[in-house]
Amino acid sequence: MKIHELPYADPGVPDVRSGTRFLLWLGRNQLGGQVKAMLWGLLLQLGIAALPLGVGFAVQAVVDGSGGRLALAGGLIAALGVAIAVGDVMLHRVAVTNWITAAARVQQLLSRKTAELGSVLTRRVAAGEVVAVSTADVEKIGWFVEALSRFAAAALALVVVCVGLLVYQPALGAVVAAGVPVLALAVLPLLPRATKRADVQREKAGRATELASDTVAGLRVLRGIGGEELFLDRYRAASQEVRKAAVHSARMWAVIAAVQVVLPGLLLLAVVAYGARLALDGRISVGELVTVYGMVALTYQPLRHFEEIAMAYSFSKPSAKRAARVLSLKRTTTTSDARTDTPAAALGGDLYDPATGVLAPAGLLTAVVCGDPDAAGRLADRLGGHPTEPDEAHASVLLGAVPLDELPLDTARTAVLVQDKDPVLLSGTLRDLLDVPSSGKVGTGEALDAAQCGDVLDALAQASVDTDGDPMRTRITERGRSLSGGQRQRLALARSLVTDPEVLVLDEPTSAVDSHTESRLAAGVARLRQGRTTVVLASSPLLLDLADRVVLVHEGQAVAVGTHRALLRTEPRYRAVVTRETEEELATRQTTDRERLDQTDRIDGIDRIDRIDRIDDELELAEAEGESA
């Protein structure tokens, strides 16, 4: 895989059973790049290790006074220099490619999982953890994948050097062959402690990231209540804990690095001392001593790769574990083979949730009233085919007779679109924002008009500097932060209306607008969605009064169905939610109503008695008059 060929057409199905298995899966999927990097690294390492051989030949040629062998040694050194240069350049190219392609694969997998789960992702995993996985963790995972091939090349180079020295000079070669494995494995006892300290550092860094993310997201609220300094102090404390943990971790890695420097030095001293004795005894030549010395001195570089791979693995394993945990999240059920060919255009009918009993008849505007806003959000997720809990025991939501959980994700979301109560606007122009897959039946102007975005367009036109007052060309900042909450909500509603899905589910679509705008907006949505299935989760009387039918959900079950005005008269629980009555107020009003009814009954009884007495008096008077006549 080359960098210019990114992104992957299909990043594959990862092995997410553990962090280690995920790293191995990444390595297997980049086997070609790993082999190339290892071969170029082997050329580099062997070229460096062979330099002392050329130097030794040159020294011995000078001692023997042989000009021909000196020239040959010079040519060997020049050839090795070319090999080192080529190997270094190509190793860097291939290693960086492995790093970038591995990171790109992980990012694509995370993006695919985010698109699959939608807003449910941040309900199962903390937002700060998602940010950490998609940024720092991706970099660490790429580092390990890239370092693995260089480590393999260094390990092979050390084996070749040890074998070569045993053949070239058995006496000194045996010392080197016995010492190099000790040097390579000397850091292993220190790794658990270093890894533990690194884990503590990452854990504290993750908490600091979550705190920073929450603070930025709630900055407007914090300013309103004067809590900036409080959260700033908390972040300062968290960042200081991260700094102390980082210093604590760095000390252990410094010890490991020192070991990697001291032990090769001791081996070098042992080789020089033993080699000098052998040279004095005439058992080896001066050139052979220089060659062995140079090779042992240059083993320091490949040995550093043992330290690097230990660091890369200890840092990348927790990162891979977090990435695997996010990637292991799934929809409630797997796609059924019988449903994979069902086109979105063939879907239709009533939307029914067996868990709550909520039914939204096809072609009607159905309003759902929940006393609990969190329950409303969970219901909206279920109606969209992606409930919050993966092990939810309830059956899937049905569209017609088709379970949404058994449909391919793109088909299900083409048929049913859910707009959250806090929708996100991506950065770009307004035209880009509204350029979404749609049926083509609803124009941009119609959607903006129905969503009452006239004042939003005026504000964007005034804010535009280089677009000649065209609001459609005005850029919207990240998450629409330059707009008010009501403006963001209406633009998001316009985007949903342009999409024109078979079923549109809106969770509190007017919570951030005033009552006058809400009234016009409700009428616009009802007009534009006429004949299409629309579900609105809200408790606003202005919206409820325009709905064809209203469903009251109490304690997770649909308990009443009717029109808004009928439910106001007949259902106390509905009236309590819509009119914001507390239980005490409701009980007091019910008691007052009963007392008024009893009083009315008493008054009616007295009136009936009075009427009966008057009739009796009139009859007696009539009889008396008849007798007199």
C-alpha positions, 0 to 999 in steps of 0.5 A, a space after each residue: 500500500 502506498 500513501 497516495 493510494 489512501 484511503 483504503 477501499 476496505 480497511 478490513 475486519 479487525 481482530 478486537 479480542 485484545 490489544 495484542 491481537 489487534 496489533 498482530 492483525 495490523 502487522 499481518 495486513 501490512 506484511 508486504 511493507 514489513 518485509 520491505 522495511 526489514 530487508 532495507 533495514 538489514 542492508 543498512 545494519 549489515 552495511 554498518 556492521 561490515 565497515 570495521 571489516 573494511 577498516 581492519 583490512 586497511 589497517 592490516 594492509 598498512 601493517 603488511 605494506 600491501 598497496 593492492 590490499 589497501 586499495 581493495 579495502 578502500 573500495 570495500 569501504 566505499 561500497 559499504 558507504 553506498 549500501 548504507 546510504 541507500 538502505 537508510 533512505 529506503 528504510 526511512 521511506 518504507 518505515 514512514 509509509 508503514 506508519 502512515 498506512 497503519 494509522 490511516 487504517 485505524 482511523 478508517 476503522 474508527 470512522 466506520 464504527 463512528 458512522 455505524 453507531 452514531 450518537 450512541 457511541 458517546 453514550 457507551 464510551 466517554 467522549 474524551 476516550 474517543 478523542 484519545 483513541 482517534 489522535 494519540 492512540 492512533 499515533 502510538 499504534 502506528 509507531 509500533 507497526 513501523 518499529 517492528 520491521 526495524 527491530 526485526 532487521 536489527 535482531 537479524 543483523 545481530 545474529 549475522 554479526 555473532 555468527 560472522 565473528 564466530 567464523 572470523 575469529 572464534 575466540 573473540 566471537 565466542 565472547 561477543 556471542 555470549 554477551 550480545 544476548 545478555 545485552 538484548 535481554 537485560 532490559 526485560 526485568 525493568 519493562 513491567 515497572 516502566 510499563 506500569 508507570 506509563 499506564 498511570 501517565 496515560 490514565 491521568 492524561 486521559 482524565 485531563 483530556 476528558 476534563 478539557 473536552 467537557 470544559 470546552 463543551 460547557 464553556 458558555 454555561 460555565 461563563 454564565 454561572 461564573 465557574 471558569 476559574 473553578 474548572 480552570 483550577 481543576 484542569 491545572 491540578 489534573 495537568 500537574 498530575 500528568 506532568 508528575 506521572 510523565 516525569 516518574 515514567 521518564 525516569 524509568 525509561 532513562 534507566 533503561 536507556 542507561 543500561 543500553 549504554 553501559 552494558 555494551 561499553 562493558 562488553 567492549 572493554 572485555 573484548 578489547 582486554 581479551 583481544 589485546 592479550 590474544 594479539 600480544 600472544 600472536 594468536 590474532 593480528 592487529 587487523 583482526 582485533 580492530 575488526 572485532 572491536 569495530 563490530 562490537 562498538 557498532 552493535 550499540 545501534 541495533 541494540 537500541 532497537 530493542 529498547 525502542 520496540 520495548 517502549 513502542 509495545 508498552 505504549 501501543 498495547 494500552 492504545 490498541 486495547 482502547 481502540 479494540 474496545 471501541 471497535 468491538 462495539 456493535 449494533 444490537 443484532 447482526 445483519 440477516 442474509 435475508 435482508 441484505 438485498 432489501 432496497 430502501 425504496 421498498 421499505 414502508 408502512 407503520 413504524 412500531 416499537 415492541 419495547 414501548 408499544 409506540 406506533 407511528 402510522 404511515 403518512 401521519 405526524 405522530 407526537 410522543 410525550 415522555 416525562 423523562 428526557 433521557 427516556 425520550 433520547 433512548 426511544 429516539 435511538 430505538 426508533 432509528 434502529 440503533 438502541 443504546 444498549 447492545 444486549 437489549 432484550 427487546 425485539 427490534 423496531 419494525 418498519 412495516 414488517 421488516 426489523 430495522 436491526 436486520 437491515 444493512 446500516 445504510 438501508 436502515 438509515 436511508 429509511 429512518 433518519 433520527 435528528 438528535 436534540 443536540 445536532 452537530 453542524 460540520 464546518 463548511 459553507 451552508 451549501 455544503 451543509 445542505 448538500 446531503 443525500 436526498 429523495 430530490 422532492 424537497 428543495 433547499 429553499 422549501 426546507 429553509 422556509 419550513 424550518 423558519 431560517 429566514 433570520 439565520 440567512 440574513 445573519 449569515 449574509 451580513 457576516 459574509 465578507 467575500 461572498 457578495 452577501 450570498 448566505 449559501 456561500 458563507 462558511 459555518 465554523 466547527 459545530 456551528 459555534 458562531 451561531 446561536 443554539 436556536 439557529 443551529 437547531 433550525 439549520 439542522 432541521 432544514 438539513 433533515 427536511 432536505 433529506 426527506 426520508 421515509 420516516 423522520 424522527 425528531 427529538 425536541 426539534 424546537 427546544 431552543 427557539 421562542 414560542 412564536 418561531 416554534 408555532 410557525 416552525 411546527 406548521 411548516 414541518 407539518 405542511 412539508 411532511 404531509 403524507 410522510 411518516 414523522 415522529 416528534 418527541 416533544 412536550 410543547 403544546 404548539 407541536 402537540 396540537 398540530 400532530 395527527 395523533 399523540 402517544 403518552 409514554 409513561 415508565 417505558 410504556 405507551 399508556 394513552 393515545 389520542 389527540 392533544 386536546 382529548 388527552 388534556 381533558 381525559 389523561 391527568 398524567 399527560 396533562 401533568 407533563 404538558 402543563 408542567 404540573 408537579 405531583 403535589 399541584 396535580 393532587 391539589 387540583 384533583 382534590 379541588 376539582 372533586 370539591 367543586 364537583 361535590 359542591 356543584 352536585 349539592 347546588 344542583 340538588 338544592 335547585 332540584 328540591 326548590 323546583 319540586 317545592 315550587 311545582 308542588 306549591 303551584 299545583 296546590 294553588 291551582 287545585 285551590 283555585 279550581 275548588 273556589 270556581 
